[in-house]
């Protein structure tokens, strides 16, 4: 007979207790996992509804609007020395880079014929002057003869009048009377001859003077022809361009064909920079505005300057021609305007033609509230309403383009209490290189959304944001003196 052994009641109770504890532990772990999952999903959804942005603090600082343009160094005053006739260079007295003074002889052309003509005219004048002296002496002799004849006439007249009275009283013989009459008539004729001789001598003097004047005119003409073969400096300066050599033949300009250029003399005491300013900036450039010049040949050295001339004629950027004559597609090309900037203290060894860059300060504001340029955006009035529950935190760019509303300019300011970006309409002032002055709507210290552009471009008003400046260069605007 087989006997069966049954477990005791105590053993059964212990087994049931262990099973219940394990079950409770499993349930507790499951609950923890479920709670963690709910929290994770909640946090994920909360983070997904926030827009990650970068911010800066609006700060007070000086700001300046600057127009940048490139060009080259040019002298304010210069002269191109060109011939007025055809000739061969026989002498060059200067080299490129030499300093010259006004009136200094620079070069000569072949001038044997012109010099001979000048010498001939000078000899002719000397001969005429000698003849004039002789004619003037003849005039003096004629005047003396006239005076003598006049005196004789006066004496003959007295004798004749006395003879008439004596002859009337029959106190003078007829022969004596006739002799006195003949002497009187002879004296009258002699005076007439002397007067004619004087007039003739005076006429000869006038003729000789006219001949001398004509010879002097011919001499001036010959001298002018000679001076056209000798070139002197019209000003104090530096020879900055000398493309010719002794023996070269140069020609004068004819109608639209330019002639040869012997050299260029530039007054480098007053140096300017001719730069090309874009048509979008030219309205802000005015005469007298301060500027700075950097010259490629002088590295990073900055030279103070000021605007002295603003051009009125647009210049095609592609060709450099005046836009007034442009037609068709040329009229639609980008245009520049010439602006002349004078250096206040140019270096002694500066040369024309050096490439340079001008930075013209067109406006300034002191102790102004400024924000980065990219912080200023535009929104339509309909986009400024707070988003409803479930509405996206990003606006639709397509709907903005299709709308005909007048956009409002402003910035997004982060509200620390609500964690949202609130659009604040703002009036702007001076625009600098990368910052802009805010005239109203923003106070110094406000936390302004500055990027990234992909988020800022379509950021909705009152959108929940998360600030992350870990990739930003700085969280505030650097203050400059």
C-alpha positions in Angstrom: 0.0 0.0 0.0 1.4 3.3 -1.0 1.1 6.2 1.4 0.5 9.8 0.2 2.2 12.8 2.1 0.2 16.1 2.1 1.8 19.5 2.5 1.1 21.2 5.7 -1.0 24.4 6.0 2.0 26.5 7.0 3.9 25.7 3.8 0.9 26.6 1.6 0.5 30.0 3.3 4.1 31.0 2.7 3.9 30.2 -1.0 0.8 32.3 -1.5 2.5 35.3 0.3 5.6 35.2 -2.0 3.4 35.2 -5.1 1.4 38.2 -4.0 4.5 40.3 -3.3 6.0 39.6 -6.7 2.8 40.6 -8.4 2.7 43.9 -6.5 6.2 44.6 -7.5 5.5 44.1 -11.1 2.5 46.3 -10.9 4.5 49.1 -9.2 7.2 49.0 -11.9 4.6 49.1 -14.6 3.0 52.1 -13.0 6.4 53.9 -12.8 7.1 53.2 -16.5 3.6 54.5 -17.5 4.1 57.7 -15.5 7.6 58.2 -17.0 6.1 57.7 -20.4 3.3 60.2 -19.8 5.8 62.8 -18.5 8.1 62.2 -21.4 5.3 62.6 -23.9 4.1 65.7 -22.1 7.6 67.3 -22.1 8.1 66.3 -25.8 4.8 67.9 -26.8 5.6 71.0 -24.7 9.0 71.4 -26.3 7.6 70.8 -29.7 5.2 73.7 -29.3 8.0 76.1 -28.5 10.2 77.9 -31.1 13.9 77.9 -30.4 15.3 81.4 -30.8 18.4 83.4 -30.1 18.2 86.8 -28.3 20.2 89.9 -27.5 19.7 92.7 -25.0 18.9 96.1 -26.6 21.6 98.5 -25.5 22.6 102.2 -25.7 25.5 103.1 -27.8 26.7 105.4 -30.5 25.7 104.4 -34.0 26.6 105.7 -37.5 25.3 105.1 -41.0 28.2 104.4 -43.3 28.3 104.2 -47.1 31.2 102.2 -48.4 32.5 102.7 -52.0 35.7 101.9 -53.8 37.7 103.9 -56.3 41.2 105.3 -56.8 43.4 108.1 -55.7 43.4 111.2 -57.9 45.0 114.7 -57.6 42.5 117.5 -57.3 44.6 119.6 -59.8 46.6 118.2 -62.7 47.6 119.1 -66.2 48.2 116.9 -69.3 51.0 118.3 -71.4 50.0 117.8 -75.1 51.5 119.2 -78.3 49.7 121.7 -80.6 51.6 120.6 -83.7 53.5 117.7 -85.1 57.1 117.3 -84.1 59.9 115.1 -82.9 61.0 115.2 -79.2 64.6 116.4 -79.0 64.9 117.0 -75.3 63.3 115.6 -72.1 64.4 117.4 -68.9 62.4 115.4 -66.3 61.7 111.8 -65.4 58.5 110.3 -64.0 58.3 111.0 -60.3 60.3 114.3 -60.4 59.0 117.3 -58.6 58.7 120.4 -60.9 57.9 124.1 -60.4 55.6 126.3 -62.3 57.3 127.6 -65.5 60.1 125.0 -65.4 61.1 123.7 -68.8 60.0 120.1 -69.3 60.7 119.1 -72.9 61.4 120.4 -76.4 60.4 119.5 -79.9 62.5 120.0 -83.1 62.3 123.8 -83.6 65.0 125.0 -86.0 62.6 126.6 -88.4 60.6 128.3 -85.7 63.7 129.6 -84.0 65.0 131.0 -87.4 61.7 132.8 -87.9 61.9 134.3 -84.5 65.5 135.5 -85.1 64.4 137.0 -88.5 61.5 138.9 -86.9 63.7 140.2 -84.2 66.3 141.5 -86.8 63.5 143.1 -88.8 62.3 144.9 -85.7 65.7 146.2 -84.9 66.1 147.5 -88.5 62.7 149.1 -88.3 63.6 150.8 -85.0 66.8 152.2 -86.6 64.8 153.5 -89.5 62.3 155.0 -87.2 65.0 156.9 -85.3 66.2 158.3 -88.6 62.7 159.3 -89.6 62.1 160.9 -86.2 65.4 162.9 -86.8 64.1 164.0 -90.1 60.9 165.2 -88.5 63.0 167.3 -86.1 64.9 168.8 -89.1 61.7 169.6 -90.9 60.3 171.2 -87.7 63.5 173.4 -87.5 63.2 174.3 -91.2 59.5 175.2 -90.7 60.4 177.4 -87.7 63.1 179.1 -89.8 60.8 179.6 -92.7 58.1 181.0 -90.4 60.6 183.5 -88.9 61.7 184.6 -92.4 58.0 184.9 -93.4 57.3 187.1 -90.4 60.3 189.4 -91.4 59.3 189.4 -95.0 55.7 190.3 -94.1 56.9 193.3 -92.0 59.1 194.5 -94.8 56.3 194.0 -97.3 53.8 195.9 -95.2 56.4 198.8 -94.7 57.1 198.9 -98.4 53.4 199.1 -99.2 53.1 202.2 -96.9 56.2 203.8 -98.4 55.2 203.1 -101.9 51.7 204.5 -101.3 53.3 207.7 -100.0 55.7 207.6 -103.1 58.7 207.4 -100.8 59.9 204.1 -102.3 61.0 203.2 -105.7 58.9 200.8 -107.7 61.8 198.4 -108.1 62.4 198.2 -104.4 58.7 197.7 -103.8 58.6 194.8 -106.3 61.7 193.3 -104.6 60.0 193.4 -101.2 56.9 191.8 -102.7 58.9 189.0 -104.3 60.7 188.4 -101.0 57.4 188.1 -99.2 55.9 185.7 -101.7 59.1 183.6 -101.5 58.9 183.5 -97.7 55.3 182.3 -97.9 56.2 179.6 -100.4 59.2 178.5 -98.3 56.9 178.1 -95.2 54.5 176.0 -97.3 57.5 173.8 -98.5 58.7 173.4 -94.9 55.2 172.5 -93.8 54.9 169.9 -96.5 58.3 168.5 -95.7 57.3 168.2 -92.0 54.1 166.4 -92.9 56.0 164.0 -95.2 58.5 163.3 -92.4 55.7 162.7 -89.9 54.0 160.4 -92.4 57.2 158.4 -92.8 57.5 158.1 -89.0 53.9 156.8 -88.8 54.6 154.4 -91.6 57.8 153.1 -89.9 55.9 152.7 -86.6 53.3 150.7 -88.4 55.9 148.5 -90.0 57.5 148.0 -86.6 54.1 147.0 -85.1 53.6 144.6 -88.0 57.0 143.1 -87.4 56.2 142.8 -83.6 53.0 141.0 -84.5 54.9 138.7 -86.7 57.4 138.2 -83.9 54.7 137.3 -81.5 53.3 134.8 -84.0 56.8 133.3 -84.6 57.5 133.3 -80.8 54.2 131.5 -80.2 55.1 128.9 -82.8 58.5 128.5 -81.0 56.9 128.2 -77.6 54.7 125.5 -78.9 57.8 123.4 -79.3 58.9 124.1 -75.7 56.8 122.8 -72.8 56.9 124.3 -69.4 55.1 123.2 -66.2 51.8 125.1 -65.6 51.9 124.3 -61.9 54.0 123.1 -59.0 53.7 119.3 -58.7 55.0 115.9 -59.6 55.4 114.2 -63.0 53.1 111.3 -62.6 52.9 110.1 -66.2 55.6 110.1 -68.8 54.9 107.8 -71.8 57.3 109.3 -74.4 61.1 109.2 -75.1 63.6 111.4 -76.9 63.2 110.8 -80.7 59.4 110.0 -80.5 57.2 111.9 -82.9 54.1 113.4 -81.3 51.0 114.7 -82.9 48.2 117.1 -81.9 44.6 116.1 -81.5 42.2 116.5 -84.5 38.5 116.7 -83.9 37.5 113.4 -82.1 40.9 111.9 -82.4 43.0 112.6 -79.3 46.6 113.7 -79.7 49.7 112.5 -78.0 50.3 113.1 -74.3 53.8 114.0 -73.4 53.4 113.9 -69.6 51.1 114.6 -66.7 51.9 117.0 -63.9 49.8 116.7 -60.8 49.6 118.9 -57.7 49.7 116.3 -54.9 49.3 118.8 -52.1 45.6 118.3 -52.4 44.7 114.6 -52.9 41.2 113.3 -53.5 39.7 109.8 -54.0 37.1 109.4 -56.8 34.8 106.6 -55.7 31.7 105.0 -57.2 28.6 105.1 -54.9 25.7 102.8 -55.5 22.5 104.5 -56.7 20.7 103.2 -53.6 23.0 105.1 -51.3 23.7 108.3 -53.2 20.6 110.1 -51.8 22.2 110.0 -48.3 25.6 111.4 -49.4 26.2 115.1 -49.0 29.1 117.5 -49.5 31.0 118.1 -46.2 30.2 114.7 -44.6 33.2 113.1 -42.8 34.8 110.0 -44.3 37.8 107.7 -43.9 40.0 106.3 -46.7 42.0 103.1 -46.7 44.5 102.7 -49.5 45.6 99.2 -50.5 49.2 100.3 -50.8 49.2 101.5 -47.2 47.7 98.5 -45.6 45.2 99.1 -42.7 46.2 102.8 -42.2 43.1 104.9 -42.1 43.2 108.5 -43.4 40.6 111.0 -42.4 38.8 112.8 -45.3 35.6 114.6 -46.2 33.2 114.7 -49.2 33.9 117.6 -51.6 31.8 116.7 -54.6 28.7 114.5 -55.3 28.0 113.7 -59.0 24.6 114.3 -60.6 25.1 111.9 -63.6 24.5 108.2 -63.2 27.3 106.0 -64.6 26.7 102.5 -65.9 28.6 100.0 -63.7 29.4 97.7 -66.6 30.8 100.2 -69.1 31.5 103.4 -67.1 29.6 105.4 -69.6 27.0 108.1 -68.6 23.6 106.6 -68.2 21.9 109.6 -69.8 22.6 108.1 -73.3 21.7 104.5 -72.3 18.8 102.8 -74.1 17.2 99.4 -74.0 18.7 96.9 -71.7 21.6 99.2 -70.8 19.1 101.6 -69.1 18.2 98.7 -66.7 21.7 98.1 -65.6 23.1 98.9 -62.2 24.3 102.5 -61.9 26.7 104.3 -59.7 27.4 108.0 -59.0 30.9 109.6 -58.8 31.7 111.0 -55.4 34.9 112.9 -54.7 36.4 112.6 -51.2 39.4 114.8 -50.2 42.0 113.5 -47.8 42.6 115.8 -44.9 46.3 114.7 -44.4 47.6 112.7 -47.4 50.9 110.9 -46.9 53.9 112.4 -48.7 54.6 109.3 -50.9 51.0 108.9 -52.2 50.6 108.4 -55.9 47.6 108.8 -58.3 45.9 105.7 -59.4 46.2 103.8 -56.1 43.1 101.7 -55.3 41.2 102.8 -52.2 38.0 102.3 -50.3 36.0 105.2 -48.8 33.7 104.9 -45.8 31.4 107.9 -45.7 29.5 108.7 -42.5 26.0 109.9 -43.7 24.3 110.0 -40.2 25.1 109.5 -36.6 23.2 109.0 -33.3 24.7 109.2 -29.8 23.6 107.1 -26.9 20.9 105.5 -29.0 18.9 102.3 -28.3 20.1 99.8 -30.9 19.3 96.3 -31.9 20.7 94.0 -34.6 19.5 94.7 -38.1 18.0 91.2 -38.5 15.8 91.8 -35.5 13.7 94.3 -37.3 10.9 92.5 -39.2 7.5 93.3 -40.8 4.2 91.8 -40.0 0.7 92.5 -41.3 -1.9 93.7 -38.8 -3.9 90.5 -39.2 -0.9 88.5 -38.1 -0.4 90.3 -34.8 -3.4 88.7 -33.1 -2.4 86.2 -30.4 -2.5 82.6 -31.7 -5.5 80.5 -30.6 -5.2 77.1 -29.0 -3.6 74.7 -31.4 -2.6 77.5 -33.8 1.0 77.3 -35.2 3.7 79.4 -33.7 4.9 80.2 -37.2 3.1 82.5 -39.7 2.5 81.6 -43.3 4.9 83.4 -45.6 2.7 82.6 -48.6 -0.3 84.3 -47.0 1.7 87.3 -46.2 2.8 87.7 -49.8 -0.8 87.4 -51.1 -2.2 89.9 -48.6 -2.6 93.6 -49.5 -2.4 94.9 -46.0 0.2 97.5 -45.1 2.9 95.8 -43.1 3.9 97.0 -39.6 7.6 97.2 -38.8 8.8 96.1 -35.4 10.8 93.6 -33.2 9.9 90.6 -31.1 10.6 91.0 -27.4 10.7 88.0 -25.1 8.3 88.2 -22.2 10.1 86.4 -19.4 6.8 85.8 -17.4 4.9 84.1 -20.1 7.9 82.7 -22.1 6.4 84.2 -25.4 7.8 86.5 -28.1 5.6 89.6 -28.3 5.7 91.8 -31.4 6.4 95.4 -30.6 5.9 98.0 -33.4 9.2 100.0 -33.6 10.3 103.2 -35.4 13.8 103.0 -36.7 16.4 105.7 -37.2 20.1 105.6 -38.2 21.0 102.3 -39.8 24.6 101.1 -39.2 26.6 98.3 -40.7 24.9 95.5 -38.6 22.7 97.4 -36.1 19.9 99.9 -36.3 18.7 102.7 -34.0 15.2 102.2 -32.4 13.4 105.4 -31.9 10.3 104.0 -30.2 8.9 100.6 -29.1 12.0 99.2 -27.4 13.8 100.1 -24.3 17.4 99.5 -23.3 17.7 96.1 -21.6 14.7 94.5 -23.5 15.5 90.9 -24.6 15.0 91.1 -28.4 14.8 88.0 -30.7 17.7 88.2 -33.1 17.6 84.8 -34.8 17.9 82.4 -36.4 16.5 84.0 -39.5 14.7 80.8 -40.5 12.6 81.1 -37.3 12.4 84.9 -37.0 11.2 85.3 -40.6 7.8 83.6 -39.8 7.6 83.8 -36.0 4.0 84.5 -34.8 3.1 87.1 -32.3 2.8 85.7 -28.7 4.4 82.4 -29.8 6.0 80.3 -27.1 9.7 80.4 -27.4 12.8 78.7 -26.0 15.9 80.9 -25.8 19.1 79.1 -26.8 22.1 81.4 -27.1 24.7 78.6 -27.0 25.5 79.0 -30.7 25.2 82.8 -30.6 28.4 84.9 -30.5 27.1 87.0 -27.6 23.9 87.6 -25.7 24.2 91.4 -25.7 25.1 94.2 -28.1 28.7 95.3 -27.5 28.9 98.9 -26.4 31.2 101.2 -28.4 32.6 104.5 -27.4 
